[in-house]
Amino acid sequence: MIEKAPSLRSDIIKHLYYKNSLSLAQLSKLSTKSLPLVTKVVNELIADGYIKDQGLAQSTGGRRASLFLLNPLMQKYIVSVAMDQFTTRMAIYDLSRTIVFPTKTLELIIPGEAKAVDKLVAFIEENIKASGIDIEKILGVGIGIPGFIDVEEGINNSHLRAKDGEPLGKYMLGKLRLPIFMDNDSSLIALAELNFGAAVGKQDVMVANIGWGTGLGMIVNGKLYRGSSGYAGEFSHIPLSKTNNLCSCGKRGCLEVETSLLVMTERAKEEIKNGAATSMTQLFKENGRNVGEIFLEAASNHDPLAVSILSDAAFLIGKGLATLIHIMNPERIVLSGRGAIAGKILLPSVQQAVNEFCIPRIAEQTTIVVSELAADAELLAAASLVIENTQFDE
């Protein structure tokens, strides 16, 4: 199937979505279209309510240019869904990337959960209804989800089987009556960092998704690298673990069996059972709270046990990243995803491993930073999926 090229209207809206405000000259350069044509289309979009004039840019010595941005009053909305193996979050954004319906959470175990798809559909339906937003004003649903995702067909080859083998995207389209777009969670987190976070303006970046699993998104030459079949970045299955624990993939020795949040929280519970003193003892008894969030909160508050466990995992993640640094020679590594909530506590152990296992001449060319987007990265990028796939034609 030949893909339809995006219209200039769509192209301009996408550039403003990612860049916030731009001048006509900047839009002309980004879209590679003539200034008169861009001016004409921008005026049309202003008349249609998509764009507003922000006013004049700051003076740089010459004539000040007018700046344009997407109109936050334009009643077009995006449903964004961010999933991991155990928790699903949903928010609704407007075109200015402002959340207009606050993030809601569903504890949904997607590996092996027989009714997970129907629970997901019901969760989205309920929250759209609760938002009071007319479904006709919703552009679509963007979903970030773990697993081997066929982006074009809307198929998750790892989790969430729809009835009768129907592609997940097609099944959800039938139920929700909205366009459905999905992608791998780690790929989306990398795109969020590229467009809104610590990888903006960078060409070669590796983004580690630290969560219930341990994923990786790779930015190569300023674009997401997917590999020949779309499954690049299965970082967590590098065989670096010295344990004989079985990974969810069915193999032994995978990095994930020592670095996932699931393993970290289980280790914390075991240490507590053996008498370790920690603030998590009482917190783990609280009903309704996600244990991963409790663990990360404890680490952020410098709980000694949480910090020790997180540091051990971070060192192994750093060891894996050291291997990739030798192969990819990135200019930056971003520690992102849910685990980035722990902040700079992650950095020392990751950096120690890189220093220990990397050739210095290569390692010193790579900076390692913690994401400021953290848990919001997947939600932001899932919303962007809808923008990328929507044609804003008349």
C-alpha positions in Angstrom: 0.0 0.0 0.0 1.4 3.4 -1.0 1.2 5.9 1.9 -0.4 9.2 1.3 2.0 12.1 1.7 1.0 14.5 4.6 -0.6 17.7 3.4 1.0 21.0 4.1 -1.8 21.7 6.6 -0.9 18.6 8.5 2.8 19.2 8.3 2.4 22.7 9.8 0.2 21.5 12.6 2.8 18.8 13.4 5.7 21.2 13.5 3.8 23.6 15.8 2.7 20.6 18.0 6.4 19.7 18.6 8.0 23.2 18.6 5.2 25.2 20.3 5.6 28.5 18.4 7.3 29.2 15.1 7.6 32.1 12.6 6.5 31.8 9.0 10.2 31.6 7.9 10.8 28.8 10.4 7.7 26.9 9.1 8.9 27.4 5.5 12.3 26.0 6.3 10.9 23.0 8.3 8.3 22.1 5.7 10.7 22.8 2.7 7.8 24.8 1.1 7.9 28.4 -0.2 7.2 31.3 2.2 4.1 32.5 0.1 2.6 29.0 0.2 3.2 28.6 3.9 1.7 32.0 4.6 -1.4 31.1 2.6 -1.9 27.8 4.5 -1.2 29.4 7.9 -3.9 32.0 7.2 -6.3 29.2 6.3 -5.5 27.4 9.5 -6.1 30.6 11.5 -9.4 31.0 9.8 -10.3 27.4 10.7 -9.3 28.0 14.3 -6.3 25.6 14.4 -3.7 28.3 14.7 -3.4 31.7 16.5 -1.0 34.6 16.2 1.1 34.7 19.4 2.5 38.1 18.6 6.0 39.3 17.7 9.2 37.5 18.5 11.9 39.1 20.6 14.0 41.5 18.6 17.3 40.2 17.2 18.2 43.6 15.6 16.0 43.5 12.6 12.3 43.4 11.9 10.5 41.3 14.5 8.7 38.2 13.0 5.2 37.1 14.0 5.0 33.9 15.9 2.3 31.3 15.5 1.1 28.5 17.8 -1.7 25.9 17.9 -4.9 27.4 19.4 -5.6 25.8 22.8 -9.2 26.8 22.4 -9.6 24.6 19.3 -11.8 21.7 20.5 -9.8 18.8 19.2 -8.6 16.2 21.7 -6.3 13.2 21.9 -6.7 10.1 24.1 -3.3 8.9 25.3 -2.8 5.5 26.9 0.5 4.4 28.5 0.8 0.8 29.5 3.3 -1.4 31.2 3.0 -5.0 32.3 0.9 -4.1 35.4 -0.3 -0.6 35.2 -2.2 1.3 32.5 -2.6 5.1 32.6 -4.8 7.3 30.5 -5.0 11.1 29.9 -6.7 13.4 27.4 -4.7 16.2 25.8 -5.7 19.2 23.7 -3.6 20.3 20.7 -1.4 22.4 22.9 -0.2 19.3 24.8 -2.2 20.4 27.8 -3.9 17.6 29.8 -7.6 18.5 29.9 -8.7 15.3 31.6 -6.4 14.2 34.4 -4.4 11.0 34.4 -6.4 7.9 35.5 -4.8 4.6 36.4 -6.0 1.0 36.0 -4.1 -1.9 37.6 -4.1 -4.3 34.6 -1.9 -7.3 34.4 -1.5 -7.8 30.7 0.7 -10.9 30.6 -1.7 -13.8 30.6 -4.8 -11.8 31.6 -7.7 -13.4 29.7 -10.0 -10.3 29.8 -7.3 -7.7 29.6 -8.4 -6.3 26.2 -12.0 -5.8 27.3 -10.9 -4.3 30.5 -8.8 -1.9 28.6 -11.6 -0.9 26.2 -14.0 -0.4 29.2 -11.4 1.7 31.0 -11.0 4.0 28.0 -14.7 4.2 27.3 -15.5 5.1 31.0 -13.0 7.9 31.1 -14.0 9.4 27.8 -17.6 9.5 29.1 -16.4 10.9 32.4 -14.5 13.7 30.6 -17.7 15.0 29.0 -15.9 15.4 25.7 -17.9 14.8 22.6 -16.4 11.7 20.8 -16.7 13.6 17.5 -14.0 16.0 18.8 -11.5 13.3 19.6 -8.9 12.7 16.9 -8.0 9.2 18.0 -6.4 7.0 20.7 -2.6 6.6 21.0 -1.4 3.6 22.9 2.1 2.7 24.2 2.4 -0.9 25.2 5.2 -3.4 25.9 5.9 -6.2 23.4 6.6 -6.8 19.7 4.3 -4.4 18.0 3.4 -4.4 14.3 2.8 -0.7 14.0 1.1 -0.8 10.6 -1.3 -3.6 11.4 -2.0 -2.7 15.0 -0.9 -6.1 16.3 0.8 -6.9 19.6 2.7 -10.1 19.0 3.5 -10.5 22.7 0.4 -9.6 24.8 -3.3 -8.6 24.5 -5.0 -11.1 22.2 -8.3 -9.9 20.8 -11.2 -12.3 20.2 -10.9 -14.7 17.3 -7.4 -13.5 16.5 -8.5 -10.2 15.2 -5.8 -7.5 15.2 -5.9 -5.6 18.5 -6.1 -2.2 16.7 -9.0 -3.3 14.5 -10.8 -4.8 17.5 -10.5 -1.6 19.6 -11.5 0.5 16.6 -14.7 -1.4 16.4 -15.4 -1.1 20.1 -14.4 2.6 20.6 -15.3 3.9 17.1 -12.1 6.0 17.2 -8.9 5.6 15.2 -6.4 3.5 17.1 -2.6 3.9 16.9 -0.1 1.9 18.9 3.6 1.4 19.3 6.1 -0.2 21.6 6.5 1.6 25.0 10.3 2.0 24.8 10.1 3.3 21.2 7.6 5.9 22.3 9.6 6.9 25.3 12.6 7.5 23.0 10.5 9.6 20.7 9.2 11.6 23.6 12.8 12.4 24.6 13.7 13.2 21.0 10.8 15.6 20.6 10.3 17.1 24.1 13.0 16.0 26.4 16.7 15.3 26.9 17.4 14.2 23.3 16.0 17.4 21.6 18.5 18.5 18.9 20.6 15.3 19.3 21.4 12.9 16.5 22.5 9.7 18.2 21.0 8.8 21.6 20.1 5.7 23.5 17.1 6.0 25.8 16.8 3.4 28.5 13.2 2.7 29.7 13.5 1.7 33.3 10.2 0.2 34.5 8.6 -3.2 35.2 10.8 -4.3 32.4 14.0 -2.7 31.0 13.7 -1.4 27.5 15.6 0.6 25.0 14.8 3.1 22.3 17.6 4.1 19.9 17.8 7.4 18.1 20.2 7.2 15.1 20.8 10.1 12.8 18.0 12.0 14.5 15.4 9.4 13.9 14.0 6.4 15.8 15.9 3.2 14.7 13.5 0.2 14.5 15.7 -2.4 12.7 14.8 -4.5 9.7 11.6 -5.9 11.2 10.7 -3.2 13.7 11.9 -5.0 16.8 15.2 -3.3 17.5 16.0 -2.3 21.1 15.4 -5.5 23.1 18.0 -4.4 25.6 16.6 -6.3 28.5 17.4 -9.7 26.9 21.2 -9.2 26.7 22.5 -12.2 28.7 24.4 -10.3 31.5 22.7 -11.8 34.6 24.8 -14.3 36.6 21.6 -15.8 38.1 19.8 -18.8 36.7 16.4 -17.1 37.0 14.0 -17.6 34.1 13.1 -14.5 32.1 9.6 -13.8 30.9 10.9 -14.5 27.4 11.6 -18.1 28.3 15.4 -17.7 28.4 17.9 -17.6 31.3 20.5 -15.0 32.1 18.7 -11.9 30.7 19.5 -8.5 32.1 15.8 -8.0 33.0 15.8 -10.7 35.7 17.9 -8.4 37.9 17.0 -4.9 36.7 13.2 -4.7 36.4 11.1 -2.9 39.0 9.3 -6.2 39.5 12.5 -7.9 40.6 13.5 -4.8 42.7 10.3 -4.8 44.7 10.4 -8.6 45.2 13.9 -8.2 46.6 12.8 -5.4 48.9 10.0 -7.6 50.2 12.4 -10.5 50.8 14.8 -8.2 52.7 12.0 -6.9 54.8 10.9 -10.5 55.6 14.5 -11.1 56.8 14.4 -8.2 59.2 15.7 -5.2 57.2 14.8 -1.8 58.6 13.1 0.4 56.0 10.3 2.8 55.5 8.8 0.4 52.9 7.7 -2.0 55.7 4.6 0.0 56.5 4.2 1.4 53.0 3.9 -2.0 51.4 1.0 -2.8 53.7 -1.1 0.1 52.3 -3.9 -1.2 50.0 -4.5 0.4 46.6 -0.9 1.7 46.2 1.3 0.4 43.4 4.3 -1.3 44.9 6.6 0.0 42.2 5.7 3.6 43.0 6.2 2.9 46.7 9.7 1.5 46.0 10.6 4.5 43.8 9.2 7.0 46.3 11.3 5.3 49.0 14.4 5.5 46.8 13.8 9.2 46.1 13.5 9.8 49.8 16.9 8.1 50.3 15.6 5.0 52.1 18.8 3.0 52.5 17.4 -0.4 51.4 15.6 1.0 48.4 18.7 3.0 47.4 20.9 -0.1 47.8 18.6 -2.3 45.7 18.2 0.4 43.0 21.9 1.0 42.9 22.6 -2.7 42.3 20.2 -2.8 39.4 21.5 0.5 38.0 25.0 -0.9 37.9 23.9 -3.9 35.8 21.9 -1.5 33.5 25.1 0.5 33.2 27.1 -2.6 32.3 24.6 -3.3 29.5 24.8 0.2 28.3 28.6 0.0 28.3 28.3 -2.8 25.8 26.0 -0.7 23.6 28.3 2.4 23.9 31.1 0.4 22.2 28.7 -0.6 19.4 26.7 2.6 18.8 29.0 5.4 20.1 26.0 7.6 21.2 26.5 11.3 22.2 24.0 10.9 25.0 22.2 8.2 27.1 18.9 9.1 28.7 17.6 7.2 31.7 13.9 7.5 31.3 10.6 5.8 31.9 8.9 5.2 35.3 12.2 4.4 37.0 13.5 7.9 36.2 11.2 9.1 39.0 14.1 8.1 41.3 16.2 10.9 39.8 19.9 11.3 40.2 20.1 8.3 42.5 20.4 6.2 39.3 23.3 8.1 37.9 26.3 7.1 40.1 26.0 3.3 39.6 25.3 3.6 35.9 28.3 5.9 35.5 30.5 3.6 37.6 29.7 0.6 35.4 30.3 2.7 32.2 33.7 3.8 33.7 34.6 0.3 34.6 33.6 -1.5 31.4 34.0 1.1 28.7 37.1 2.1 26.8 37.8 5.7 28.2 38.2 7.3 24.8 34.7 6.1 23.8 33.0 6.6 27.2 34.1 10.2 27.6 32.2 11.1 24.4 28.9 10.0 25.9 26.9 12.0 28.5 24.5 10.2 30.7 21.4 12.1 32.0 18.2 11.4 33.9 15.0 12.3 32.1 12.9 15.2 33.3 9.9 13.7 31.6 10.2 10.4 33.5 6.8 8.7 33.8 5.1 11.3 31.5 7.3 10.4 28.5 5.1 7.5 27.3 1.9 9.5 27.7 3.3 12.4 25.7 4.6 10.2 22.9 1.4 8.1 22.7 -0.5 11.4 22.1 2.0 12.3 19.4 1.1 9.0 17.6 -2.3 10.5 16.9 -0.9 13.8 15.6 1.6 11.9 13.4 -1.2 9.8 11.8 -3.9 12.4 11.5 -4.6 14.2 8.2 -5.7 17.7 9.1 -7.3 18.4 5.7 -10.4 20.5 5.1 
